[in-house]
Amino acid sequence: MLLVDVLEEHLDEAEFRWLQWEKALGAPDFSLTETARLEELLLAHLDGLVVGASTAIESVLRPAFETEDAFRISAATYALLALGEVDEVLLRLRGAEPFARPAIRRALALSEAPGLGARLLDLLKQEDTALQAEVLEALVFRQEAPPEALLRFFTHDEPRARVTALRGALPFPDGAARSLLPMLLDSSHPGIRAAAMEAGAASGVKQAWELCRTAVRAQDAHSLEAMVLLAMGGGVQELPFLMALLDAEKLRPQALWALGFSGWVAAMEACLAWLEVPSVAQLAGEAFAAMTGLRLEGPYALPPGERPEDVPPPPELEEDLDADLVPKPEDDLPWPNVTAVRGWWAAEKKRFVKDTRYLLGRPFSGSGLVEALETSPMRRRHVLARELALRSQGTLTVRTRAFTYVQRAEQAKARAASARIRTQPFDSGLR
C-alpha cells in the first residue's frame, strides 16, 4: 500500500511538472537552461513511476486514462511506453476519445521506446482519418516518417494531416512540386496554404514566394502565417508590405511579432514607434530587442509588477465580469522603459546599417541563427528553428518541443554545419 501511495505521488507530480514544462516551452520569459531545470523534475517523477513496474501499471497508470486531464494521460502513457507496454498504448490510442488522443500522441512523439516508430507506421494503415493524422504528427516529430508516406498525405482528407506532411517534407520532392504544390498553394485552408508556401519557398519555387507576398498584401486569414515567412525570408524590399499591416489594428500584434524576425533597421524603428501604445508596447519591445540585441531588463524595463500609468490593471484584477481572464504569452513580457530604450537607440543607431539584416544586434549569419536558437526566449525559438530548417532544406532541425537534451544535441549538429546555412533572401535563385 505504501508503494502505491508513493507511485500516486509520482504521477501527481509528473502531471503537474508536465504542465509546467509544456508552458515553459512556449514562454517568453524562460530560457532553454531554465526549461531544462523544470524538465529534470518531470523526468525524475516519470522515472519514479517506472521503478514500480507491475504495481504502477495496475494501480496508478491504467486508472489515469479514466480521467480527463491531458497531462496526467501524457505522463501515464510515457511511463507505460518506458515499461515496454507499447501494444497497450497503441490500443488505447485507437480507442481513445478525441480529447485524449493528442495527450497520448504527445507521449508517443517523445518516447524512446525501442521499435516504436515502426509500430506507428503500421497504424497509418488504419482507415480512421483522425487517427492517421495523430499518428503522422507523432512520426514527423520523431523524424521517422518516410518520404513516400508524406507524399501520400499531401492529398489526405484531414487538413491537419496535409499540414503535417508538408511541414515534414523538406526539401519538397521535385515531382510533387510540379504536380501537387500548385493545388496545395490554392487551398482554401489557411494552414495548408501556409505550410505549402514554406515548403515551396524553401525549395525555390517562385509561385510559393509570390503567393506569400500576395497573402500579406491581402491582409486576410491567409496572411497571418505568411507575415512571419515574409519577415524571415524576405529582403528589405519586402518591409513595406509588413509595415503596412501596422495600420490595421486587428493585425498589429501579429505584424509586430513578424517584424521581430525581419531584422532590418526600418523594422527596428517601426517597432520603436509603438512602444508607447499600451495594447502592443510589450510586443513592440520584444521585437525591437530581438533585432537589436538590447535586453529589456534593468534600466530598459519597468520594475516587475509596475505598469505605465495609463495602462489598465491586468484582467484578473478588473471588476469587469466580461473581461478575458485567459493569460496570453505576451502578458509575461517586460514593459519597456520607453525613455531609456529611445535613449539607447539614439546612441547605438549609428552602428546599424540600413541594408543589412540583424539578429540580436549582429549581422545575420548561419552561426548567429544557431546562437539565437541557443539563447533566445523559448517562445521565439519555434520560429528560429523553422527558419533553420527552411534555410537548410530540412537537413538541420531543432525540435523545440522535444526534451532539452535532444534539442542541445540537435543544436550542436547545427552549430557544426552553420557555415553552410543559406543566408540569402528566399527569392534568390527561384525557378
C-alpha positions in Angstrom: 0.0 0.0 0.0 2.9 2.3 0.8 4.3 1.7 -2.7 1.0 2.6 -4.3 0.9 5.9 -2.3 4.5 6.7 -3.5 3.6 5.9 -7.1 0.4 8.1 -6.9 2.6 10.9 -5.6 5.0 10.4 -8.5 2.1 10.6 -11.0 0.6 13.6 -9.4 3.9 15.4 -9.5 4.6 14.2 -13.1 1.2 15.6 -14.2 2.0 19.0 -12.6 5.6 19.1 -13.9 4.5 18.1 -17.4 2.1 21.1 -17.4 4.9 23.4 -16.2 7.3 22.1 -18.8 4.8 22.5 -21.7 4.1 26.1 -20.6 7.8 26.8 -20.4 8.3 25.6 -24.0 6.2 28.5 -25.2 7.0 31.1 -22.6 8.5 34.5 -23.4 10.4 34.6 -20.1 12.1 31.2 -20.0 15.4 30.2 -21.4 16.5 26.7 -22.6 18.5 26.3 -19.4 15.6 27.3 -17.1 13.3 24.9 -19.0 15.8 22.1 -18.6 15.6 22.5 -14.8 11.8 22.0 -15.0 12.4 19.1 -17.2 14.7 17.4 -14.8 11.9 17.3 -12.2 9.5 15.9 -14.7 11.8 13.1 -15.8 12.7 12.3 -12.2 9.0 11.6 -11.4 8.5 9.7 -14.7 11.4 7.5 -13.7 9.8 7.0 -10.3 6.8 5.6 -12.0 8.8 3.1 -13.9 10.5 1.7 -10.8 7.1 0.4 -9.6 6.7 -1.8 -12.7 3.6 -4.0 -12.4 2.3 -2.3 -9.4 2.4 1.1 -11.2 0.7 -0.3 -14.2 -2.3 -1.8 -12.4 -2.8 0.6 -9.6 -1.7 4.0 -11.0 -1.1 4.2 -14.7 -4.2 2.5 -16.1 -6.6 4.4 -13.9 -5.0 7.6 -15.3 -6.8 7.0 -18.6 -10.2 7.3 -16.8 -9.5 11.0 -16.1 -9.9 13.9 -18.5 -6.6 15.5 -17.5 -4.3 15.6 -20.6 -1.1 16.0 -18.7 -1.9 13.0 -16.5 -2.6 10.9 -19.5 0.6 12.0 -21.2 2.6 11.1 -18.1 0.9 7.7 -17.8 1.4 7.0 -21.5 5.1 7.9 -21.3 5.6 5.6 -18.3 3.7 2.7 -19.9 6.0 3.0 -23.0 9.1 3.1 -20.8 7.8 -0.2 -19.2 7.5 -1.8 -22.6 3.7 -1.7 -22.9 3.7 -0.5 -26.5 0.8 -2.7 -27.5 -1.4 -1.4 -24.8 -0.6 2.2 -25.6 -1.3 1.8 -29.3 -4.6 0.1 -28.5 -5.5 2.9 -26.1 -4.7 5.4 -28.9 -7.0 3.7 -31.3 -9.9 3.6 -28.8 -9.3 7.0 -27.1 -11.8 9.8 -27.0 -10.9 12.8 -29.2 -9.7 14.8 -26.2 -7.3 12.1 -25.1 -5.7 11.3 -28.4 -3.4 14.4 -28.5 -2.2 13.6 -25.0 -1.3 10.1 -25.9 0.3 11.2 -29.2 2.5 13.7 -27.3 4.0 10.9 -25.2 4.4 8.8 -28.3 6.3 11.6 -30.0 8.7 12.0 -27.1 9.2 8.3 -26.2 12.4 6.5 -26.9 10.8 3.0 -26.6 12.6 0.6 -29.0 10.9 -0.1 -32.3 8.1 2.4 -31.6 8.5 4.2 -35.0 7.8 1.0 -37.0 4.8 0.3 -34.9 3.4 3.7 -35.6 3.9 3.3 -39.3 1.7 0.2 -39.1 -1.1 2.4 -37.6 -1.1 4.6 -40.7 -2.8 1.7 -42.5 -5.9 2.2 -40.3 -9.0 3.8 -42.0 -9.6 6.2 -39.2 -8.5 9.5 -40.8 -8.4 11.4 -37.4 -6.2 8.6 -36.0 -3.9 8.8 -39.1 -3.4 12.5 -38.5 -2.4 11.9 -34.9 0.0 9.1 -35.9 1.5 11.1 -38.7 2.2 14.1 -36.3 4.0 11.7 -34.0 6.1 10.2 -36.8 7.0 13.6 -38.2 8.0 14.9 -34.8 10.1 11.7 -34.3 11.6 12.3 -37.8 10.6 8.8 -38.8 8.0 9.5 -41.5 9.3 8.0 -44.8 9.1 10.3 -47.9 6.6 8.0 -49.6 4.3 8.2 -46.6 4.5 12.0 -46.6 3.8 12.2 -50.3 0.6 10.1 -49.8 -0.6 12.5 -47.1 -0.3 15.6 -49.3 -3.8 14.9 -50.6 -5.3 13.4 -47.3 -8.9 14.2 -46.4 -7.8 15.5 -43.0 -6.4 19.1 -43.3 -4.1 18.5 -40.2 -2.5 15.6 -42.0 -1.8 17.7 -45.1 -0.2 20.4 -42.9 1.9 17.9 -41.0 3.1 16.2 -44.2 4.0 19.5 -45.8 6.0 20.6 -42.7 7.8 17.3 -42.6 8.8 17.3 -46.3 11.9 19.4 -46.7 13.1 19.6 -49.3 9.8 19.2 -51.2 10.0 16.4 -53.7 10.6 17.7 -57.3 7.8 15.7 -58.8 5.4 16.8 -56.2 6.5 20.4 -56.5 5.3 20.3 -60.1 2.2 18.2 -59.8 0.8 18.8 -56.3 2.2 22.1 -54.9 0.1 24.4 -57.2 -3.1 22.7 -55.8 -1.9 23.0 -52.2 -1.0 26.6 -52.7 -4.5 27.2 -53.9 -6.2 25.6 -50.9 -8.9 27.5 -49.1 -7.5 26.2 -45.8 -5.1 28.8 -44.2 -2.9 26.2 -42.6 -2.4 24.2 -45.7 -1.6 27.2 -47.8 0.9 28.5 -45.2 2.7 25.1 -45.0 2.7 24.9 -48.8 4.2 28.4 -49.0 7.0 27.4 -46.6 7.8 24.2 -48.4 7.7 25.9 -51.8 9.8 28.8 -50.7 12.4 26.6 -49.1 12.6 24.5 -52.3 13.0 27.6 -54.5 9.5 27.6 -56.1 8.7 31.1 -57.4 4.9 30.6 -57.2 5.1 30.0 -53.5 7.1 33.1 -52.7 4.8 35.3 -54.9 1.8 33.9 -53.1 3.4 34.7 -49.8 3.7 38.4 -50.9 0.1 38.4 -52.2 -1.2 36.9 -48.9 0.5 39.6 -46.8 -0.9 42.3 -49.0 -4.4 40.8 -48.9 -4.5 41.2 -45.0 -6.9 38.3 -44.6 -6.8 35.0 -42.7 -4.2 33.6 -45.1 -1.8 36.5 -44.2 -1.1 35.5 -40.6 1.5 32.8 -41.2 2.7 34.4 -44.3 3.8 37.5 -42.3 6.4 35.5 -40.5 7.6 33.7 -43.6 8.0 37.0 -45.4 9.8 38.5 -42.5 12.3 35.7 -42.1 12.9 35.1 -45.8 12.4 38.4 -47.4 14.8 41.2 -48.2 14.5 44.9 -47.3 12.2 45.4 -50.3 9.5 43.3 -48.5 9.4 45.5 -45.4 6.7 48.0 -46.8 4.3 45.0 -47.1 4.8 44.1 -43.4 4.9 47.7 -42.1 1.6 48.5 -43.8 -0.1 45.9 -41.6 0.7 48.1 -38.5 -2.1 50.4 -39.7 -4.7 47.5 -39.2 -5.5 47.3 -35.5 -6.6 43.7 -35.6 -3.4 42.6 -37.4 -1.0 44.9 -35.4 0.1 42.3 -32.8 0.9 39.7 -35.5 2.7 42.3 -37.6 4.9 43.3 -34.7 5.6 39.6 -33.9 6.6 39.1 -37.6 8.7 42.2 -37.8 10.8 41.0 -34.9 12.1 38.2 -37.2 13.0 40.5 -40.0 16.0 42.4 -38.6 16.1 45.5 -40.8 16.7 49.0 -39.4 13.4 50.2 -40.7 11.7 47.4 -38.8 13.5 48.4 -35.6 12.3 52.0 -35.9 8.8 50.9 -36.7 8.7 48.8 -33.5 10.2 51.7 -31.6 7.3 53.9 -32.6 4.8 51.6 -30.9 6.5 51.4 -27.5 4.1 53.9 -26.0 0.9 52.2 -27.2 -0.3 50.1 -24.3 -2.0 47.4 -26.3 1.2 46.4 -28.2 4.0 48.0 -26.2 5.3 44.7 -24.8 5.2 43.1 -28.2 7.0 46.0 -29.8 9.6 45.9 -27.1 10.1 42.2 -27.6 10.5 42.6 -31.4 12.9 45.5 -31.0 15.0 43.6 -28.6 15.2 40.5 -30.8 16.5 42.6 -33.7 18.9 45.0 -31.9 20.1 42.7 -29.1 19.1 45.1 -26.4 18.0 43.2 -23.3 14.8 44.7 -21.8 15.9 44.5 -18.2 17.5 46.8 -15.6 17.1 50.4 -16.7 15.4 49.5 -20.0 12.3 47.9 -18.5 9.9 48.9 -15.8 10.4 47.1 -12.4 8.5 43.8 -12.1 4.8 44.4 -11.3 5.0 48.1 -12.4 2.9 49.2 -15.4 2.7 52.5 -17.3 0.2 54.9 -15.6 -2.3 54.8 -18.4 -2.4 51.0 -18.7 -5.5 49.3 -17.1 -4.9 46.6 -14.4 -4.5 43.0 -15.5 -7.7 41.2 -16.4 -7.7 39.2 -13.1 -7.8 42.4 -11.1 -10.6 44.1 -13.1 -14.2 44.2 -11.9 -15.5 43.6 -15.4 -17.3 40.3 -15.4 -16.9 40.0 -19.2 -13.1 40.5 -19.1 -11.0 37.8 -20.8 -9.1 36.1 -17.9 -7.1 33.7 -20.1 -3.5 34.9 -19.9 -1.6 35.4 -23.2 2.1 34.7 -23.6 2.9 38.4 -24.1 1.4 39.2 -20.7 4.7 37.9 -19.2 6.8 40.2 -21.4 8.5 43.1 -19.6 7.1 46.6 -20.0 9.8 48.7 -21.8 11.1 51.9 -20.2 10.4 54.0 -23.3 12.6 56.9 -22.4 15.6 54.6 -21.7 15.1 52.5 -24.8 14.8 55.6 -27.0 18.0 56.9 -25.4 19.8 53.7 -26.1 18.7 53.7 -29.8 19.8 57.3 -30.2 23.3 56.3 -29.0 23.6 53.0 -30.9 21.7 53.5 -34.1 24.8 54.6 -36.0 26.3 51.1 -35.8 23.3 49.6 -37.7 23.5 49.6 -41.5 20.1 50.1 -43.3 20.7 47.4 -46.0 21.9 44.8 -43.5 19.7 42.2 -41.7 20.4 41.9 -38.0 19.6 39.2 -35.4 20.3 40.0 -31.7 22.3 43.1 -32.8 24.7 41.4 -35.2 24.6 41.0 -39.0 22.6 37.9 -39.8 24.6 34.7 -40.3 24.2 31.0 -40.0 26.2 30.9 -36.8 24.2 33.8 -35.5 20.9 31.9 -36.2 22.2 28.9 -34.2 23.3 31.1 -31.4 19.9 32.8 -31.3 18.3 29.4 -31.0 20.5 28.7 -28.0 19.9 31.9 -26.2 16.5 33.3 -27.2 13.4 33.0 -25.0 11.6 29.8 -25.6 8.6 31.2 -27.5 10.8 32.8 -30.1 12.8 29.6 -30.7 10.0 27.9 -32.6 10.2 30.4 -35.4 14.0 30.5 -35.4 14.1 26.7 -35.6 11.7 26.8 -38.5 13.9 29.3 -40.3 16.9 27.0 -39.7 15.0 24.1 -41.3 13.9 26.1 -44.2 17.3 27.6 -44.9 19.0 24.2 -44.7 16.2 22.5 -46.7 15.4 20.2 -43.8 19.0 19.0 -43.2 19.3 20.9 -39.9 16.4 20.7 -37.5 16.0 21.6 -33.8 12.8 20.2 -32.4 11.9 23.0 -30.0 9.2 21.0 -28.3 11.4 18.0 -27.6 13.2 17.3 -24.4 16.0 19.9 -23.9 18.8 17.3 -24.0 17.5 16.3 -27.5 17.4 20.0 -28.5 21.0 20.6 -27.3 22.3 17.6 -29.4 20.5 19.0 -32.5 21.8 22.5 -31.8 25.4 21.1 -31.7 24.9 19.5 -35.1 23.6 22.8 -36.5 26.5 24.7 -34.9 29.0 22.4 -36.6 27.3 23.0 -40.0 26.5 26.7 -39.5 28.9 27.9 -42.2 26.7 26.1 -44.8 23.4 27.6 -43.8 22.0 29.7 -46.6 21.6 33.3 -45.6 20.3 35.0 -48.8 16.6 36.0 -49.1 14.3 33.2 -50.2 13.6 34.8 -53.5 17.2 34.4 -54.7 17.5 31.6 -57.2 13.8 31.0 -57.6 12.6 28.8 -60.5 
